[in-house]
Amino acid sequence: MPLADLERWLQARIDRHPAATSIPMLDGYAAAIVAGPVSMSPLDWICPLLAIDADAFNHGGTPEFAAISAVALRHNDISNTLSTAPDRFEPIHLRNPNGDVDPRPWCQGFHAAMRLKLSAWAPMLDTSNVNHGLLLPILLHCSDDQGQPVLGSPRSGRETADFLRNAYADIPAVVEAMRQYWMPIRYLRAR
């Protein structure tokens, strides 16, 4: 299933509450799965992502199975890029009509995947950990379930506005840095 078709399929499932309702959200979600602290069974992350039952993995030839396949391909593309040419990793961001990047959907997708295993992300969520800064370009674009900024209200001022406007440009580098940070832990746990 091409990504454009997958996006239409996701939009048609909004009433089922998939973790992603757009390709940028799906892309951020898959990036967090690739770069995160733990390896997860595809069932554990694809089912909430697409709002499908695990049984959908057993029935080829269905729209659900086509969506699963498309997600797996995007996940593998991200993984391969980060493994072989991390400098070429490019998140799929939404573009506003004026051409500006809107990183919020991608970041919300990343955060949704983090919440699947939030306790595993705890070391990086600790503000006293220097690596907490790796999450800032992502989390500053995220809201909680009540619509409040995950990191609290941003400070007012020109510097903050400039940082918010340009922080998305740091996302490719911080995703790779997170992958490197978690790699020794992730593969130690997988043994």
C-alpha positions as CSV (number, residue, x, y, z in Angstrom):
1,M,0.0,0.0,0.0
2,P,1.5,3.3,-1.0
3,L,1.9,5.9,1.8
4,A,-0.8,8.2,0.2
5,D,-3.3,5.2,0.3
6,L,-2.2,4.4,3.9
7,E,-2.9,8.0,5.0
8,R,-6.5,7.8,3.5
9,W,-6.9,4.4,5.2
10,L,-5.8,5.9,8.5
11,Q,-8.1,8.9,8.1
12,A,-11.0,6.5,7.6
13,R,-10.2,4.8,10.9
14,I,-10.2,7.9,13.1
15,D,-13.2,6.7,15.0
16,R,-11.2,3.6,16.1
17,H,-8.5,5.9,17.6
18,P,-5.3,4.7,15.9
19,A,-2.1,6.2,17.4
20,A,-1.4,7.8,14.0
21,T,-4.0,9.5,11.8
22,S,-1.5,10.8,9.2
23,I,1.8,9.7,7.6
24,P,3.9,12.3,9.5
25,M,2.5,10.8,12.8
26,L,3.1,7.3,11.6
27,D,6.6,8.2,10.6
28,G,7.4,9.8,14.0
29,Y,5.9,6.7,15.7
30,A,8.0,4.3,13.7
31,A,11.2,6.4,14.3
32,A,10.6,6.1,18.0
33,I,10.3,2.4,17.7
34,V,13.5,2.2,15.8
35,A,15.5,4.6,18.0
36,G,14.0,3.8,21.3
37,P,15.2,1.9,24.4
38,V,13.6,-1.5,23.9
39,S,12.9,-3.9,21.1
40,M,9.2,-4.6,20.8
41,S,7.2,-7.3,19.1
42,P,5.5,-5.8,15.9
43,L,2.1,-6.8,17.4
44,D,2.8,-4.6,20.5
45,W,3.4,-1.5,18.5
46,I,1.6,-1.9,15.1
47,C,-1.8,-2.9,16.6
48,P,-2.1,0.4,18.6
49,L,-0.6,2.4,15.7
50,L,-3.2,1.2,13.2
51,A,-6.0,0.4,15.7
52,I,-6.2,-3.2,14.5
53,D,-6.5,-6.6,16.2
54,A,-3.6,-8.9,16.3
55,D,-5.5,-11.3,14.2
56,A,-5.1,-9.0,11.2
57,F,-1.5,-10.3,11.0
58,N,-2.9,-13.7,10.0
59,H,-5.0,-12.6,7.0
60,G,-3.1,-11.6,3.9
61,G,-5.0,-9.8,1.1
62,T,-6.9,-7.5,3.5
63,P,-6.6,-3.7,3.8
64,E,-5.4,-4.2,7.3
65,F,-2.6,-6.6,6.2
66,A,-1.7,-4.1,3.4
67,A,-1.4,-1.4,6.1
68,I,0.7,-3.6,8.3
69,S,3.0,-4.3,5.4
70,A,3.3,-0.6,4.5
71,V,4.2,0.2,8.2
72,A,6.8,-2.6,8.3
73,L,8.4,-1.2,5.1
74,R,8.6,2.3,6.5
75,H,10.0,1.0,9.8
76,N,12.6,-1.0,7.9
77,D,13.4,2.1,5.7
78,I,14.0,4.2,8.8
79,S,16.1,1.4,10.5
80,N,18.2,0.9,7.4
81,T,18.8,4.6,6.9
82,L,19.8,5.1,10.5
83,S,22.1,2.0,10.4
84,T,23.8,2.7,7.1
85,A,23.5,6.5,6.4
86,P,22.2,8.3,9.4
87,D,23.0,11.7,7.9
88,R,20.4,10.9,5.2
89,F,17.5,10.3,7.7
90,E,14.7,12.7,6.9
91,P,11.4,12.7,8.9
92,I,8.3,13.0,6.9
93,H,6.9,16.4,8.2
94,L,3.7,18.1,7.3
95,R,4.0,21.2,5.3
96,N,1.8,24.2,5.8
97,P,0.2,25.9,2.7
98,N,3.0,28.5,2.8
99,G,5.6,25.7,2.7
100,D,6.7,26.0,6.3
101,V,7.4,22.7,8.1
102,D,4.9,21.7,10.8
103,P,6.7,19.2,13.0
104,R,3.9,18.7,15.4
105,P,2.3,15.6,13.9
106,W,5.6,13.8,13.5
107,C,6.5,14.7,17.1
108,Q,3.1,13.6,18.4
109,G,3.6,10.3,16.7
110,F,7.1,9.9,18.3
111,H,5.6,10.7,21.7
112,A,2.7,8.3,21.2
113,A,5.3,5.5,20.6
114,M,7.3,6.6,23.7
115,R,4.2,6.2,25.8
116,L,4.0,2.5,24.9
117,K,7.0,1.9,27.1
118,L,7.4,5.2,29.0
119,S,9.2,3.6,31.9
120,A,11.9,2.4,29.6
121,W,12.4,6.0,28.4
122,A,12.8,7.2,32.1
123,P,16.6,7.8,32.0
124,M,16.2,10.2,29.1
125,L,13.1,11.8,30.6
126,D,15.1,12.7,33.7
127,T,15.9,16.4,33.4
128,S,19.2,15.9,35.4
129,N,20.4,13.5,32.6
130,V,22.4,15.5,30.0
131,N,20.8,13.4,27.3
132,H,17.4,14.7,28.2
133,G,18.2,17.5,25.8
134,L,17.9,15.0,22.9
135,L,14.2,14.9,23.5
136,L,13.6,18.7,23.5
137,P,13.3,19.3,19.8
138,I,10.6,16.6,19.8
139,L,8.8,17.0,23.1
140,L,8.5,20.8,22.8
141,H,6.0,20.2,19.9
142,C,3.9,17.7,21.9
143,S,0.8,18.1,24.0
144,D,-0.6,15.8,26.7
145,D,-4.0,14.3,26.7
146,Q,-5.5,17.5,28.1
147,G,-3.9,19.6,25.3
148,Q,-1.2,21.0,27.6
149,P,2.4,21.2,26.4
150,V,4.3,18.2,27.6
151,L,7.3,20.3,28.7
152,G,5.1,23.0,30.2
153,S,4.5,26.5,28.8
154,P,7.4,27.9,26.8
155,R,9.1,31.0,28.0
156,S,8.0,34.1,26.2
157,G,10.5,36.0,24.0
158,R,12.2,36.2,20.7
159,E,14.8,33.5,21.5
160,T,12.1,31.0,22.4
161,A,10.1,31.8,19.3
162,D,13.2,31.4,17.1
163,F,14.1,28.1,18.9
164,L,10.5,26.8,18.5
165,R,10.4,27.7,14.8
166,N,13.7,26.0,14.0
167,A,14.0,23.1,16.5
168,Y,12.6,20.6,13.9
169,A,15.9,20.9,12.0
170,D,17.6,19.1,14.9
171,I,15.2,16.1,14.8
172,P,17.2,13.9,12.4
173,A,20.4,14.3,14.5
174,V,18.7,13.8,17.8
175,V,16.9,10.6,16.6
176,E,20.3,9.1,15.5
177,A,21.9,10.3,18.8
178,M,19.0,8.6,20.8
179,R,19.5,5.4,18.8
180,Q,23.2,5.5,19.7
181,Y,22.4,6.2,23.3
182,W,20.0,3.3,23.7
183,M,21.8,0.8,21.5
184,P,24.0,-0.8,24.2
185,I,21.0,-1.0,26.6
186,R,18.5,-2.1,24.0
187,Y,20.6,-5.0,22.7
188,L,21.7,-6.0,26.2
189,R,18.0,-6.4,27.1
190,A,17.2,-8.3,24.0
191,R,19.7,-11.1,24.9
